[in-house]
Amino acid sequence: MGWSRRLFFFSILLPVHALGQTDPQFTGPFHVVAKPFLSVKSVVSHTHVAPNMRVSVWGCLVAIPVSTEGQDNAKVTINLPKDSDATWEKVTEDEGLRRTIASVHIPVHSETDSHQVHLQATFSAILNKRTLVAGPPETTVKELSQRVREAYLAKNSLYDFDNPDVVAWMAADSLTRAKAENDMQFAYRAFKSLTRRVKSEQRSGIDSAAQVCNRGVAAGGGLGVLFGSVLRTNGIPARTLWGKTIRPTASGKDRPTAIEVRSEFYAKGIGWVPVNLAKSCGQEDPSPWFGNDDGTLLLLHYEPFLYKGEYFALQTFQCGYGEQVGSWKDLSLVETQLDTVEVIGDK
């Protein structure tokens, strides 16, 4: 066997970025390897105080996590107040992905409880590290259903890729897919363009693709929406991942809730490929965050939810949707998470 063939068989066992390729060409087959990394139980406590509001029934929305490529055995337990007549039920979106959300109803029986609510839920999952490696997958990758594929190619007020500002932003760096480019090649080119041209920031709210193009800076959600818009308009399904950051070093310590947004795109023959735009923007070499997932995101849901024409995320609990009189002036929200983490895979 000649050295060239030996080198080929050696290389397919290594992650893309272990090959010393700053800009992988993605001409051969690739696949994503997922390995269990963390066993997590996260107790999230939410206190919502509205001194100028009087509520007769508190209503709170809580995400129901799903098992997927990045995590297994995902569950949530709603810890209802003791000795109360509080209840919760699963509700489904009216359109789009038709995801399931937990809707909690807490009747009020005292003056104090009429302007404050405390709710706790326990999330658990096995978080997987994922690595993009060269070589064909061991099993055939399942194609997306038509409904799912259409959902992650769709245009809406966030993924407004026909907006003139988005069209101009893409044209400025020739972000139109060439006939010879496969999914991986174009996605990586779009990734490099975005990480070079847009800055990352920490900020609440969800920007549309056009807003990110105009501002030149965005939080993880806006970065993912712009990246997804570029891919979607070029025929590649893409989505954002909304969840909580898990830190093994903080196990057993109560701390303010830590939220994060990451991204994925679906490449033909490979499946969902992870991308971390918030960490890669502005980096001289952003490639380590393309195709790799460090296994520290407890995923709560894909894509923002749409309610009464507005998009919102459920990385934290959303309370206050019950019967109410007054104003939300001087509202205070405190949410903490107490994580119990066991490292079950290689660091």
Secondary structure by P-SEA (a helix, b strand, c coil): ccaaaaaaaaaaacccccccccccccccbbbbbbbbcccbbbbbbbbbbbccccccbbbbbbbbbbbcccccccccccccccccccbbbbbbbccccbbbbbbbbbbbcccccccbbbbbbbbbbbbbbbbbbccccccccccccaaaaaaaaccccccccccaaaaaaaaaccccccccccaaaaaaaaaaaaaacbbbbbbcccccaaaaaaaccccaaaaaaaaaaaaaaacbbbbbbbbbbbbccccccccccccccccccccccccbbbbbcccccccccccccccccccccccccccccccccbbbbccccccccccccccccbbbbbbbbbbbccccccc
